[in-house]
Amino acid sequence: MGNIDAYIGFSIKSGKILLGYDALEIKPYKAKIVLFSDDLSQNSVDKVINLKSKYDFKLYRIKNEYFKGFIKKDNCKLIALTDGELSKAVEQNIDNIFAEVL
C-alpha cells in the first residue's frame, strides 16, 4: 500500500489528478484509473459506472480507511489519475484485500 501512497502523491504534485466527482464529470476523457471510497453515495457510484461505460478507464472501490490515507482531504471520496504511467503503477500495486474492481 505504501507504493500507492507515493504514486498518488506524485500525481498530486504534478497536477495529474482529478479530485472529486465534479472534476471527473468535467474531464472524464482524461481519467486512466478512478479510485473511490466505499462510502461514496450509491447515486454517485452509478454515475461513475455510467461514465466508465462511455470512457475507457479502470475503476476501483477502496475501503474508506485506506482511501483516507491516500488523500489527506476531508470530503474527497473520489480521485482520478490522468497520467498513464502512474496509473499503471497504481494498478500493478493495488491489493485485492483493500480494493474491489468494478
C-alpha positions as CSV (number, residue, x, y, z in Angstrom):
1,M,0.0,0.0,0.0
2,G,2.9,2.3,0.6
3,N,3.8,2.5,-3.1
4,I,0.3,3.6,-4.0
5,D,0.6,6.5,-1.5
6,A,3.7,7.6,-3.2
7,Y,2.2,7.3,-6.7
8,I,-0.8,9.3,-5.7
9,G,1.4,11.8,-4.1
10,F,3.4,12.2,-7.3
11,S,0.1,12.6,-9.2
12,I,-1.0,15.4,-6.8
13,K,2.3,17.2,-7.0
14,S,2.5,17.0,-10.8
15,G,-1.2,18.0,-11.2
16,K,-2.1,14.7,-12.9
17,I,-5.1,14.0,-10.8
18,L,-8.8,14.9,-10.7
19,L,-10.2,15.3,-7.2
20,G,-13.9,14.6,-6.8
21,Y,-16.8,13.5,-9.0
22,D,-17.4,17.0,-10.3
23,A,-13.8,17.2,-11.7
24,L,-14.2,13.7,-13.2
25,E,-17.6,14.7,-14.8
26,I,-16.0,17.8,-16.5
27,K,-13.0,15.9,-17.9
28,P,-13.8,12.1,-17.9
29,Y,-11.7,11.6,-21.1
30,K,-8.5,12.3,-19.1
31,A,-9.1,9.6,-16.5
32,K,-6.9,6.5,-16.7
33,I,-7.8,5.0,-13.4
34,V,-10.5,6.1,-10.9
35,L,-10.4,5.2,-7.2
36,F,-13.3,5.9,-4.9
37,S,-14.1,5.4,-1.3
38,D,-16.6,2.7,-0.3
39,D,-18.7,5.4,1.4
40,L,-19.4,7.3,-1.9
41,S,-23.1,7.6,-2.3
42,Q,-24.8,4.9,-4.5
43,N,-26.1,7.7,-6.8
44,S,-22.5,8.9,-7.4
45,V,-21.3,5.3,-7.9
46,D,-24.0,4.8,-10.6
47,K,-22.9,8.0,-12.3
48,V,-19.3,6.9,-12.3
49,I,-20.1,3.5,-13.7
50,N,-22.1,5.3,-16.4
51,L,-19.1,7.4,-17.2
52,K,-16.9,4.3,-17.3
53,S,-19.2,2.8,-19.9
54,K,-18.6,5.8,-22.2
55,Y,-14.9,6.4,-21.4
56,D,-12.3,3.7,-21.0
57,F,-10.8,3.8,-17.5
58,K,-10.2,1.4,-14.7
59,L,-12.5,1.7,-11.7
60,Y,-11.7,0.6,-8.1
61,R,-13.7,0.8,-4.9
62,I,-11.3,1.3,-1.9
63,K,-12.1,0.7,1.7
64,N,-12.6,4.0,3.4
65,E,-9.8,3.7,6.0
66,Y,-7.3,3.1,3.2
67,F,-8.7,5.8,0.9
68,K,-8.4,8.5,3.7
69,G,-4.7,7.6,3.9
70,F,-4.2,8.3,0.1
71,I,-5.9,11.7,0.2
72,K,-5.5,13.9,3.1
73,K,-8.6,15.9,2.3
74,D,-11.9,15.6,4.1
75,N,-15.0,15.1,1.9
76,C,-12.9,13.9,-1.1
77,K,-14.3,10.5,-1.9
78,L,-13.1,10.0,-5.5
79,I,-9.8,10.6,-7.4
80,A,-8.9,10.0,-11.0
81,L,-5.3,9.7,-12.1
82,T,-4.7,11.2,-15.6
83,D,-1.1,10.0,-16.1
84,G,-0.8,6.7,-17.9
85,E,2.4,5.5,-16.3
86,L,1.4,6.4,-12.8
87,S,-2.0,4.8,-13.4
88,K,-0.3,1.6,-14.5
89,A,1.9,1.6,-11.4
90,V,-1.1,2.1,-9.1
91,E,-2.9,-0.7,-10.8
92,Q,0.0,-3.1,-10.5
93,N,0.3,-2.4,-6.8
94,I,-3.3,-2.4,-5.8
95,D,-4.1,-5.2,-3.4
96,N,-7.4,-7.1,-3.6
97,I,-7.5,-7.0,0.2
98,F,-8.4,-3.3,0.2
99,A,-9.8,-2.8,-3.3
100,E,-12.6,-4.1,-5.4
101,V,-12.6,-3.9,-9.2
102,L,-15.8,-2.6,-10.8
